[in-house]
Amino acid sequence: MSSENFRQLKPFFSILLIIATLFSIVFLQMEERRMGYSVLKLTREHKKVWEEKRVKEIALAKVTRPQLLDSVAQQKFTLKKVQANQIIHLSGALTEEVDKVVNKGIAKKDL
């Protein structure tokens, strides 16, 4: 009797399986659409942030340009332009000092 009841319920289960499959397909398509809108929203937000970053980089470049820094230094801090005879080249002395420090560091590591 159990197998006879099961045979009678087979069409019901198959219809139920078909309906569940169709509902899951519709649900997955809705989720795909929702995720698409989320991606679109994030893409727009990314473009806005990237544009703001670009604008701020341009503003920073304008503020830190050498001519503006020179004029601020001369007006606010009463500094004068550097003359060629005021520049001291330390390339030779500096490399000797760096070599000494590096050699001391290596010698301490070897101990």
C-alpha atoms as one frame of an Amber mdcrd trajectory, in Angstrom:
protein
   0.000   0.000   0.000   2.877   2.307   0.650   4.230   1.859  -2.866   0.748
   2.488  -4.270   0.454   5.741  -2.311   3.885   6.738  -3.521   2.845   6.128
  -7.158  -0.188   8.327  -6.676   1.970  11.121  -5.226   4.652  10.976  -7.952
   2.859  13.481 -10.263   2.346  15.834  -7.325   6.047  15.675  -6.392   7.147
  16.202  -9.985   4.887  19.291 -10.314   6.215  20.525  -6.963   9.787  20.035
  -8.170   9.079  21.940 -11.398   7.471  24.830  -9.514  10.376  24.978  -7.027
  12.858  24.993  -9.902  11.017  27.847 -11.647  10.845  29.870  -8.412  14.572
  29.368  -7.830  15.346  30.494 -11.409  13.243  33.634 -10.934  14.897  34.296
  -7.581  18.384  33.937  -9.063  17.521  36.311 -11.907  16.232  38.882  -9.415
  19.413  38.562  -7.368  21.506  38.975 -10.503  19.614  42.162 -11.375  19.993
  43.488  -7.820  23.733  42.805  -7.851  23.983  44.533 -11.212  22.446  47.674
  -9.712  24.854  47.477  -6.785  27.806  47.220  -9.154  26.488  50.171 -11.168
  26.130  52.264  -8.007  29.646  51.362  -6.841  31.066  52.151 -10.288  29.512
  55.623 -10.197  30.829  56.189  -6.687  34.298  55.029  -7.764  34.281  57.502
 -10.650  33.307  60.346  -8.286  36.067  59.471  -5.825  38.608  59.134  -8.631
  37.586  62.560  -9.998  37.885  64.130  -6.530  41.349  62.594  -6.157  42.393
  63.997  -9.515  41.110  67.472  -8.591  42.965  67.365  -5.265  46.187  66.266
  -6.980  45.883  69.208  -9.376  45.254  71.585  -6.464  48.293  70.175  -4.635
  50.436  70.628  -7.729  49.301  74.260  -7.999  50.017  74.945  -4.337  53.459
  73.344  -4.346  54.763  74.720  -7.613  58.256  76.233  -7.226  57.292  79.784
  -8.228  54.622  79.962  -5.530  56.951  78.531  -2.902  59.628  81.066  -3.827
  57.196  83.972  -3.571  55.857  82.767  -0.199  59.402  82.330   1.107  60.363
  85.822   0.010  57.197  87.541   1.273  56.386  85.749   4.529  59.798  84.629
   5.692  61.875  87.381   4.037  64.168  84.822   2.471  66.296  85.652  -0.533
  66.974  83.620  -3.645  69.861  81.212  -3.404  73.045  82.331  -5.096  75.435
  79.922  -6.798  78.247  80.680  -4.363  76.010  79.784  -1.376  75.568  76.152
  -2.427  77.848  73.639  -0.711  78.345  70.307  -2.465  78.729  67.463   0.000
  78.722  64.558  -2.410  82.301  63.409  -1.669  82.191  63.960   2.085  78.729
  62.518   2.351  79.590  59.276   0.605  82.617  58.798   2.870  80.429  59.241
   5.970  77.808  56.847   4.617  80.504  54.259   3.917  81.807  54.572   7.485
  78.332  54.101   8.972  77.581  51.135   6.720  80.904  49.478   7.509  80.337
  49.927  11.249  76.867  48.410  10.912  78.228  45.425   9.006  81.006  44.915
  11.529  78.496  44.914  14.420  76.271  42.415  12.612  79.205  40.042  12.059
  79.917  39.907  15.803
